Amino acid sequence: MSLQKIPATVITGFLGAGKTTLIRHLLQNARGRRIALVINEFGDIGVDGEILKGCGDDVCREEDVVELANGCICCTVADDFVPTMKKLLDRDRPPEHIVIETSGLALPQPLVRAFNWPEIKSRVTVDGVVTVVDAKALAEGRFADDEEAVAAQRAADPNLDHENPIEELFEDQINCADMIILNKTDLLAEHETDKVAGDLKAQIRKGTKLVPAQHGALDSSALLGLGSAAEDDMGNRLSHHEMEGEVQHDHDDFVTFVVPLGEIADRGALLGRIQDLIADHDILRLKGFASVTGAPGRLLIQAVGPRLNSYFDRPWRADERRATEIVVIGLKGLDRAEVEARLIG
């Protein structure tokens, strides 16, 4: 048996983003590589599996397609995922590559950490985490084409033990990614694609690749062979709640306060003030929402240490008050008056 670890690619993204289309194209253009596919499916059980089993190629034989239908994969790691991986690895002829399609609700960080379980750690590695996003939905101020379907998917899973808002799930998926597939760009004008890509680039980790795609058509050589060993790099792939936890202390060494700013006329000027402020002061975390003049969407702002992200996370609802409120979390002794003055500008 070879001592070389079998690479595994984790593909995540919301319902309707195009994960299955991407995987089907990958399997049909695998260039002879034997690929096993693990599908995390619930609700309409078997839909994706039946599509993929029909590709009729030696690289995706029926026995190489495994469905995990007992709920969100990140919630069933011990019961479902690790035993499934062991079975694949214990075969007389193990696959040359494993592709894992998560449900749209899966938190990628717990799944990637599972590759450190002793039963599989020495035999398989996360070659890369690929997040598929819906370019058209993002351009229209949504995270998924049909957010109601995402909510229905959540309700259909009796084993789901996390209730993260959709914006937090999106943040987790892109924070963990080695590659982000900006899918459905054929539905946008070039300037719209550029705008969405620019907003995403401001949010993603340094070194994460952002790749535009149409109908999930991407060369297998671009998707496979990333060599990220993501399970050994979790400190750079923090989830939303892990970043929150960095400053959640029952301790008087920290101060927290809210700065209301009203309507923002110049988004760039506000972000510039925030960037300068966190460079000059002991601010551990800054987060909030802004109402930008002329923009229908709510601007989400988040900073952890020197890293500043901002994007329009969703349209303002008709029944809510448009406002700008920034939460500042810093070390004891932070000059609140100066922080407030500099944020107001």
Phi and psi in degrees as a GROMACS rama.xvg file:
@    title "Ramachandran Plot"
@    xaxis  label "Phi"
@    yaxis  label "Psi"
@TYPE xy
-68.8363  141.549  SER-2
-83.8277  -8.06507  LEU-3
-72.828  135.462  GLN-4
-70.4667  144.644  LYS-5
-80.344  128.49  ILE-6
-78.1201  144.114  PRO-7
-128.571  137.012  ALA-8
-110.959  125.588  THR-9
-97.2257  122.744  VAL-10
-114.445  119.174  ILE-11
-126.175  170.387  THR-12
146.296  158.891  GLY-13
-71.4059  159.927  PHE-14
-52.6936  127.471  LEU-15
90.1299  -2.97758  GLY-16
-71.7278  -26.3535  ALA-17
117.298  21.8348  GLY-18
-61.4514  -47.649  LYS-19
-64.688  -40.379  THR-20
-62.2568  -41.9895  THR-21
-60.8322  -45.5483  LEU-22
-67.7885  -41.4229  ILE-23
-60.0245  -43.0135  ARG-24
-64.1814  -39.1369  HIS-25
-61.3835  -46.4439  LEU-26
-66.0658  -35.557  LEU-27
-75.2027  -11.2069  GLN-28
-131.198  40.5416  ASN-29
-81.9769  -7.97043  ALA-30
56.5505  41.4983  ARG-31
85.4336  -6.44916  GLY-32
-72.6913  131.574  ARG-33
-80.5003  115.218  ARG-34
-117.205  131.457  ILE-35
-100.713  143.239  ALA-36
-121.341  126.237  LEU-37
-110.419  118.695  VAL-38
-110.917  126.176  ILE-39
-96.7909  101.833  ASN-40
-131.674  141.454  GLU-41
-152.449  174.265  PHE-42
82.6376  -107.209  GLY-43
-80.3595  77.6956  ASP-44
-60.9719  132.361  ILE-45
94.0408  -7.40723  GLY-46
-61.0953  -56.0651  VAL-47
-63.2835  -39.6209  ASP-48
-59.7634  -44.1378  GLY-49
-64.713  -38.9178  GLU-50
-60.7329  -47.0549  ILE-51
-75.7379  -31.1638  LEU-52
-67.0654  -19.6356  LYS-53
-86.2069  10.0331  GLY-54
-74.2745  -18.1079  CYS-55
67.2022  29.2638  GLY-56
-121.455  151.671  ASP-57
-62.0559  -22.6246  ASP-58
-77.7323  -13.0103  VAL-59
-136.859  59.5565  CYS-60
-64.7993  157.045  ARG-61
-56.9719  -37.2854  GLU-62
-69.9653  -11.983  GLU-63
-95.9226  3.8782  ASP-64
-112.064  114.476  VAL-65
-117.214  127.303  VAL-66
-101.963  134.926  GLU-67
-108.672  99.712  LEU-68
-105.766  16.3328  ALA-69
-97.8401  20.3381  ASN-70
116.804  -178.503  GLY-71
-53.79  128.229  CYS-72
-61.0415  -33.0615  ILE-73
-73.1195  -15.8647  CYS-74
-95.2218  -6.84037  CYS-75
-129.084  32.0762  THR-76
-57.5449  -51.2467  VAL-77
-69.9566  -39.6389  ALA-78
-79.4971  -34.9487  ASP-79
-116.574  -53.5744  ASP-80
-68.0862  -52.7811  PHE-81
-61.8881  -46.2503  VAL-82
-59.6258  -37.5021  PRO-83
-63.9618  -42.7528  THR-84
-63.79  -41.2546  MET-85
-60.5858  -41.4683  LYS-86
-63.0154  -41.9184  LYS-87
-64.6093  -41.9198  LEU-88
-72.5146  -26.5207  LEU-89
-85.5466  -1.74702  ASP-90
-62.8863  152.355  ARG-91
-60.171  -34.0259  ASP-92
-126.211  82.6484  ARG-93
-63.0258  156.786  PRO-94
-66.4258  159.276  PRO-95
-86.0909  -20.0725  GLU-96
-154.731  145.771  HIS-97
-118.739  129.703  ILE-98
-112.926  128.528  VAL-99
-116.583  116.605  ILE-100
-97.9235  113.85  GLU-101
-83.8175  164.493  THR-102
-73.1011  163.898  SER-103
-66.6089  -13.948  GLY-104
-97.6417  -3.36629  LEU-105
-71.6285  137.644  ALA-106
-84.6038  117.867  LEU-107
-68.6586  -29.427  PRO-108
-60.3693  -48.2155  GLN-109
-61.3421  -35.6219  PRO-110
-65.9739  -45.2211  LEU-111
-64.5792  -39.2999  VAL-112
-61.6446  -28.8577  ARG-113
-61.6868  -21.4534  ALA-114
-70.4914  -5.56494  PHE-115
-94.2072  -0.0552245  ASN-116
-62.2307  137.599  TRP-117
-54.8661  -32.4822  PRO-118
-63.6806  -25.7507  GLU-119
-126.917  -10.6437  ILE-120
-53.3378  -42.606  LYS-121
-82.5782  -3.35907  SER-122
-119.401  -16.4479  ARG-123
-145.47  149.479  VAL-124
-137.957  152.424  THR-125
-80.7172  104.173  VAL-126
-64.2367  -35.5341  ASP-127
-176.776  152.391  GLY-128
-107.055  121.587  VAL-129
-114.714  122.754  VAL-130
-108.817  125.84  THR-131
-99.1805  126.057  VAL-132
-121.278  152.08  VAL-133
-90.9642  104.416  ASP-134
-61.0191  -40.2174  ALA-135
-66.6844  -43.3436  LYS-136
-61.0918  -44.5634  ALA-137
-62.1584  -39.8635  LEU-138
-63.0166  -25.8912  ALA-139
-98.7417  10.6638  GLU-140
84.674  17.8446  GLY-141
-121.043  162.852  ARG-142
-93.6408  -24.859  PHE-143
-138.345  155.024  ALA-144
-61.148  -37.302  ASP-145
-132.726  90.9263  ASP-146
-68.3084  -25.5274  GLU-147
-66.3177  -35.7437  GLU-148
-66.8491  -35.2732  ALA-149
-63.8666  -42.6375  VAL-150
-62.8415  -39.4582  ALA-151
-65.8677  -37.9518  ALA-152
-61.3647  -41.486  GLN-153
-61.3408  -45.7125  ARG-154
-65.9792  -26.148  ALA-155
-78.9923  -12.3324  ALA-156
-100.488  103.822  ASP-157
-71.3012  -15.4567  PRO-158
-98.8575  1.1995  ASN-159
-66.2982  123.061  LEU-160
-114.406  18.4315  ASP-161
-134.468  143.818  HIS-162
-123.877  42.4764  GLU-163
-61.8577  137.14  ASN-164
-57.7559  154.837  PRO-165
-60.1045  -33.6291  ILE-166
-67.8526  -31.81  GLU-167
-72.4183  -39.4678  GLU-168
-60.2226  -43.2804  LEU-169
-61.4201  -43.7416  PHE-170
-60.5708  -43.9658  GLU-171
-61.8227  -42.1785  ASP-172
-65.7573  -39.1197  GLN-173
-81.9035  -28.468  ILE-174
-66.5994  -29.8456  ASN-175
-89.2126  -10.5002  CYS-176
-77.3202  143.924  ALA-177
-92.229  -27.1922  ASP-178
-142.761  135.126  MET-179
-114.327  121.714  ILE-180
-92.2786  112.091  ILE-181
-86.599  90.0167  LEU-182
-88.0471  162.801  ASN-183
66.966  29.7445  LYS-184
-67.7883  -15.9227  THR-185
-67.9109  -15.5436  ASP-186
-90.3036  0.903538  LEU-187
-120.649  154.401  LEU-188
-73.4572  160.513  ALA-189
-58.8803  -41.587  GLU-190
-68.1449  -29.6587  HIS-191
-69.9654  -42.1202  GLU-192
-60.4645  -43.9519  THR-193
-61.0198  -39.2125  ASP-194
-66.5345  -46.8311  LYS-195
-62.5597  -43.9338  VAL-196
-62.1489  -40.1798  ALA-197
-64.1941  -41.7848  GLY-198
-64.1097  -40.2006  ASP-199
-67.1666  -40.5992  LEU-200
-60.4922  -29.4592  LYS-201
-73.556  -14.6306  ALA-202
-102.924  -28.8282  GLN-203
-83.596  161.146  ILE-204
-64.3493  149.843  ARG-205
-60.3237  130.563  LYS-206
95.9268  -12.7753  GLY-207
-71.5292  130.73  THR-208
-85.1498  137.05  LYS-209
-115.082  116.765  LEU-210
-123.179  119.271  VAL-211
-73.3454  148.699  PRO-212
-150.62  156.286  ALA-213
-125.668  126.698  GLN-214
57.4186  28.9541  HIS-215
66.3058  16.823  GLY-216
-83.9979  103.173  ALA-217
-140.391  136.76  LEU-218
-62.9265  138.523  ASP-219
-61.019  -29.9192  SER-220
-68.3024  -20.6263  SER-221
-83.7109  -31.2759  ALA-222
-84.8173  -37.1989  LEU-223
-105.325  149.496  LEU-224
89.7332  24.2089  GLY-225
-72.9157  -29.1557  LEU-226
62.3391  37.7266  GLY-227
-81.1852  -22.6546  SER-228
46.7804  53.0795  ALA-229
-58.6146  -29.3581  ALA-230
-64.4406  -20.0941  GLU-231
-97.3941  8.17102  ASP-232
-130.548  30.4779  ASP-233
-69.6837  -20.9708  MET-234
-64.9942  -20.8225  GLY-235
-100.766  8.42022  ASN-236
-130.294  47.662  ARG-237
-68.7207  143.485  LEU-238
-80.9207  169.95  SER-239
-55.545  -47.1676  HIS-240
-72.6434  -27.9994  HIS-241
-68.0963  -38.7767  GLU-242
-67.7713  -37.3393  MET-243
-61.6276  -40.9174  GLU-244
-66.0966  -20.5464  GLY-245
-62.3398  -22.6117  GLU-246
-124.395  12.5539  VAL-247
-92.8255  91.1523  GLN-248
-126.423  135.971  HIS-249
-84.1765  74.5532  ASP-250
-156.774  142.558  HIS-251
-87.34  15.5313  ASP-252
-78.6767  -6.90675  ASP-253
-123.673  149.749  PHE-254
-126.495  146.872  VAL-255
-135.681  135.406  THR-256
-153.214  161.472  PHE-257
-111.508  135.041  VAL-258
-114.57  109.672  VAL-259
-82.1496  136.25  PRO-260
-122.21  -10.0007  LEU-261
74.7392  -163.133  GLY-262
-68.3233  137.688  GLU-263
-103.776  119.913  ILE-264
-82.1656  -32.5417  ALA-265
-129.31  102.887  ASP-266
-59.9354  -46.4787  ARG-267
-61.037  -38.7363  GLY-268
-66.4158  -41.3034  ALA-269
-61.9425  -46.7788  LEU-270
-63.9633  -34.458  LEU-271
-65.0702  -40.9263  GLY-272
-64.8014  -40.6239  ARG-273
-63.9736  -44.8358  ILE-274
-59.7508  -43.4897  GLN-275
-65.7143  -38.847  ASP-276
-64.9994  -46.3189  LEU-277
-71.5329  -18.6766  ILE-278
-77.5031  -26.416  ALA-279
-98.8225  -17.3644  ASP-280
-128.353  162.96  HIS-281
-81.1665  65.4691  ASP-282
-97.2641  119.408  ILE-283
-85.5595  -36.5788  LEU-284
-151.065  139.315  ARG-285
-137.663  130.979  LEU-286
-153.253  158.284  LYS-287
163.63  -172.742  GLY-288
-126.209  146.93  PHE-289
-129.432  142.949  ALA-290
-99.0232  113.391  SER-291
-101.696  130.115  VAL-292
-55.4335  127.824  THR-293
84.4723  -5.83232  GLY-294
-101.398  129.119  ALA-295
-75.8851  -16.6227  PRO-296
-98.1932  159.359  GLY-297
-86.3772  125.157  ARG-298
-85.765  116.857  LEU-299
-89.7766  130.651  LEU-300
-123.209  130.221  ILE-301
-143.057  134.962  GLN-302
-136.084  131.161  ALA-303
-124.561  113.522  VAL-304
59.779  -133.662  GLY-305
-82.3959  -4.27878  PRO-306
-87.2248  121.346  ARG-307
-118.807  125.887  LEU-308
-122.875  146.44  ASN-309
-152.818  142.484  SER-310
-166.006  157.513  TYR-311
-80.2055  111.188  PHE-312
-85.4228  -28.3567  ASP-313
-169.864  162.699  ARG-314
-68.4203  150.12  PRO-315
-65.6599  138.261  TRP-316
-81.6049  152.763  ARG-317
-63.9473  -26.9724  ALA-318
-95.5417  9.54034  ASP-319
-118.374  152.38  GLU-320
-82.2489  125.781  ARG-321
-71.1065  125.753  ARG-322
-155.437  165.055  ALA-323
-122.078  120.323  THR-324
-137.186  126.641  GLU-325
-115.483  124.404  ILE-326
-93.1114  127.241  VAL-327
-114.656  128.574  VAL-328
-122.602  121.498  ILE-329
-145.856  -179.45  GLY-330
-74.7479  152.455  LEU-331
-54.8505  136.413  LYS-332
98.9699  -5.35761  GLY-333
-58.1901  131.901  LEU-334
-76.4875  94.5708  ASP-335
-62.0597  -41.7046  ARG-336
-60.7216  -42.4558  ALA-337
-68.959  -40.1314  GLU-338
-59.2003  -47.5668  VAL-339
-61.2426  -44.1689  GLU-340
-62.8021  -40.2772  ALA-341
-74.507  -31.4435  ARG-342
-69.4767  -38.807  LEU-343
-67.8467  -35.3447  ILE-344
